[in-house]
Every structure is written in structure tokens, then in C-alpha cells.
Amino acid sequence: MIIPASELRKGLRLKIDNEPYTITEFNFVKPGKGQALYRTKLKNMINGNQFERTFRSVDSFETADLREKKMQYLYKEGDKYCFMDNENYEQVYLTEDQVDDAVNFMTDNIEVEILLFEDRPIGISLPNFVELVVTEAEPWAKGDTAAGNTKPVKVQTGYTILVPTFVTEGDKIRIDTRTGEYLTRVKG
């Protein structure tokens, strides 16, 4: 789909030089003389590079062909992560850079959304909440107020998180994947 420069806005995803970009900042500038200008800051959705570019009101853009597809995380092989399409059982691989911080919350067989650009996987979206088992937790001594009301624990993925002092090794906890913070202890 082709859109004119007048419809640019923050968050819009464009295809520029055959790569997907998202607009992270947008300003409309109308000089005293001449045509209107659109100043943008763009972020490459594949490699994360950012740059500023100014467009004229006569410029037009192609929207990026992006879609999300439900897939299941299977395993890590070297520096690649393998995901399986739930419908046709095809497998796709994402690099460590593409998976980024999501690795802290991914367990085998977790269902995720893989972001595809022209059918090439470029990113991942996790469920908002995951439940993980605490694998390492220091015992908390009653009256130990120097440490405050939280303590660090390690969960099954190797991620370290601050939790209330009553959480112990073996407990299952719910974590918000958007913030990486503890939400609650899960019963049974």
C-alpha cells in the first residue's frame, strides 16, 4: 500500500530500500516559503540502526509487509533459536539479536508471535505473562531488613529477578515479560 508523506506518524512501519523501518519520532515543519517538510527518526526493524531523514510533502512510501504468526519455541542450536509454525510445521530460525531479551522468558514449547517481513522472520513477541519455576533462591533470615523486602532469585531460564522474601526455590512465579518484573506466586 502506498501512502503520502502527509499521512506519516509515529509508530508507522514503512519499507525503505527494501527493509522495514518504524517511525520513532515525527515532526511537521512548515517553513515561511516553500513546501512542507516532515522530519522523522527511523529505526531499522531488522538490525536496530536509527537515523534521521527529512521528507517533502510530495514524497510517498510503501508500507512494510509485516505480519505476525503464532509459532512454538522448540530449541536453541548454536546461536540460533528454532520455532515451529503451528499450522504447517515448518521451522524458522531467529538469531540471538532478533530474540534479544525474550530469551529470559522462553521455555520449551512456549507459544509466541513471530514478526515476519515479506515472510522472513525478523522479531518475536512473547505473551504478556509467563510462569517460571524458581531454581535458585537464597534463604531469607527473619529480621534481615538491610536487604529490604525483596531478594534476587534465579528462574529456570537463568534470568535473575527480584521477588518478595517469601518466595522459595521450587515456587512457580508469574512474570510480566514487558517489564521483566515479578507479579505473583502461582499456586500448585
C-alpha positions as CSV (number, residue, x, y, z in Angstrom):
1,M,0.0,0.0,0.0
2,I,1.4,3.4,-0.9
3,I,0.9,6.3,1.5
4,P,1.7,10.0,1.0
5,A,4.1,11.9,3.3
6,S,1.1,13.8,4.8
7,E,0.0,10.5,6.5
8,L,3.3,9.8,8.3
9,R,3.0,9.4,12.0
10,K,4.9,7.9,15.0
11,G,4.8,4.1,15.0
12,L,4.1,3.8,11.3
13,R,6.0,1.0,9.6
14,L,7.5,1.7,6.2
15,K,9.5,-0.1,3.6
16,I,12.5,1.9,2.6
17,D,15.3,0.5,0.4
18,N,13.7,-3.0,0.7
19,E,13.9,-3.0,4.5
20,P,11.3,-2.4,7.2
21,Y,11.5,0.7,9.3
22,T,9.4,2.1,12.1
23,I,9.0,5.9,12.7
24,T,10.2,6.6,16.3
25,E,9.9,10.4,16.1
26,F,7.9,12.6,13.7
27,N,7.7,16.4,13.3
28,F,5.8,18.5,10.7
29,V,7.8,21.7,9.6
30,K,6.2,24.4,7.5
31,P,8.9,27.0,6.6
32,G,7.8,30.5,5.7
33,K,8.4,29.8,2.0
34,G,8.4,26.6,0.1
35,Q,6.8,23.2,0.7
36,A,6.1,21.5,4.0
37,L,8.8,19.1,5.4
38,Y,8.4,16.0,7.5
39,R,11.3,15.3,9.8
40,T,11.5,11.7,11.1
41,K,13.7,9.5,13.1
42,L,13.6,5.9,11.6
43,K,14.6,2.6,13.2
44,N,15.5,-0.4,11.1
45,M,13.4,-3.3,12.3
46,I,16.0,-5.9,11.3
47,N,19.3,-4.5,12.6
48,G,18.0,-1.8,15.0
49,N,20.0,1.0,13.3
50,Q,18.5,4.5,13.7
51,F,18.8,7.6,11.6
52,E,17.1,10.9,10.9
53,R,15.6,11.7,7.5
54,T,13.6,14.6,6.2
55,F,10.9,14.1,3.5
56,R,9.0,16.6,1.4
57,S,5.2,16.7,1.1
58,V,5.4,15.2,-2.4
59,D,7.2,12.0,-1.3
60,S,5.2,8.8,-1.0
61,F,6.0,5.5,0.8
62,E,5.2,1.8,0.7
63,T,4.0,0.3,3.9
64,A,6.1,-2.6,5.2
65,D,4.6,-6.0,4.5
66,L,4.6,-7.2,8.1
67,R,2.5,-9.9,9.8
68,E,2.6,-11.9,12.9
69,K,2.3,-15.7,13.1
70,K,1.8,-17.9,16.1
71,M,4.7,-20.3,16.5
72,Q,6.1,-22.6,19.1
73,Y,9.7,-22.3,20.5
74,L,11.4,-25.7,20.1
75,Y,15.1,-25.4,20.9
76,K,18.4,-23.4,20.7
77,E,21.0,-24.6,18.2
78,G,24.3,-22.7,18.5
79,D,23.4,-19.0,18.3
80,K,20.0,-19.6,16.6
81,Y,16.6,-20.3,18.1
82,C,14.3,-22.7,16.3
83,F,10.5,-22.0,16.1
84,M,7.8,-24.2,14.5
85,D,4.8,-23.0,12.6
86,N,1.7,-24.4,14.4
87,E,-0.2,-24.8,11.1
88,N,2.2,-26.3,8.6
89,Y,5.0,-27.5,11.0
90,E,7.7,-25.5,9.0
91,Q,10.6,-24.4,11.1
92,V,12.2,-20.9,11.2
93,Y,15.3,-19.7,12.9
94,L,15.9,-16.4,14.7
95,T,19.3,-15.1,15.7
96,E,20.3,-14.0,19.3
97,D,19.9,-10.4,18.2
98,Q,16.4,-11.0,16.9
99,V,15.3,-12.8,20.1
100,D,17.0,-10.3,22.3
101,D,15.6,-10.2,25.9
102,A,12.8,-12.6,25.1
103,V,15.3,-15.4,25.8
104,N,14.9,-14.6,29.5
105,F,11.3,-15.8,29.4
106,M,11.3,-18.5,26.8
107,T,10.8,-22.1,27.9
108,D,10.5,-25.2,25.6
109,N,7.2,-25.3,23.7
110,I,6.1,-21.7,24.7
111,E,3.8,-20.2,22.1
112,V,5.0,-16.8,20.7
113,E,4.2,-14.4,17.9
114,I,6.9,-14.3,15.2
115,L,7.1,-11.0,13.3
116,L,7.5,-11.7,9.6
117,F,8.7,-9.2,6.9
118,E,7.9,-10.5,3.5
119,D,7.8,-14.0,5.0
120,R,11.3,-13.5,6.6
121,P,11.3,-13.8,10.4
122,I,12.7,-10.6,12.0
123,G,11.4,-10.5,15.6
124,I,9.4,-12.1,18.4
125,S,6.6,-11.1,20.7
126,L,6.0,-13.0,23.9
127,P,2.8,-13.5,25.8
128,N,2.5,-10.6,28.3
129,F,2.8,-13.0,31.2
130,V,4.8,-16.2,31.7
131,E,5.0,-18.7,34.6
132,L,8.5,-19.9,35.5
133,V,9.9,-22.1,38.3
134,V,12.4,-20.6,40.8
135,T,15.6,-22.7,40.6
136,E,17.9,-20.8,43.0
137,A,16.8,-18.7,46.0
138,E,18.8,-17.7,49.0
139,P,17.0,-18.3,52.3
140,W,15.9,-15.1,53.9
141,A,16.6,-14.6,57.6
142,K,13.8,-13.0,59.6
143,G,14.9,-9.6,60.7
144,D,17.3,-9.1,57.8
145,T,16.0,-5.6,56.9
146,A,19.2,-4.5,55.3
147,A,18.2,-6.2,52.1
148,G,14.7,-4.7,52.1
149,N,11.5,-6.6,51.3
150,T,12.8,-8.3,48.1
151,K,15.6,-10.7,47.3
152,P,17.1,-11.9,44.0
153,V,16.2,-15.4,42.7
154,K,17.1,-17.3,39.5
155,V,14.4,-18.9,37.4
156,Q,14.6,-21.9,35.1
157,T,15.7,-19.8,32.1
158,G,18.7,-18.4,34.0
159,Y,17.0,-15.0,34.4
160,T,17.6,-13.2,37.8
161,I,14.6,-11.3,39.2
162,L,13.7,-9.5,42.4
163,V,10.9,-11.2,44.3
164,P,9.3,-10.9,47.8
165,T,11.2,-12.6,50.5
166,F,8.6,-15.4,51.0
167,V,9.4,-16.9,47.5
168,T,11.5,-20.1,47.8
169,E,13.2,-22.5,45.5
170,G,10.7,-24.6,43.6
171,D,8.0,-22.0,43.6
172,K,6.3,-21.1,40.3
173,I,6.0,-17.3,39.8
174,R,4.3,-15.2,37.2
175,I,6.4,-12.6,35.4
176,D,5.4,-9.6,33.2
177,T,7.5,-10.1,30.1
178,R,7.1,-6.4,29.1
179,T,8.8,-5.2,32.3
180,G,10.7,-8.3,33.5
181,E,9.1,-7.8,36.9
182,Y,7.6,-10.3,39.4
183,L,3.8,-10.3,39.6
184,T,2.7,-13.1,41.9
185,R,3.4,-16.6,43.2
186,V,1.4,-19.3,41.4
187,K,-0.4,-21.9,43.5
188,G,0.0,-25.6,42.7
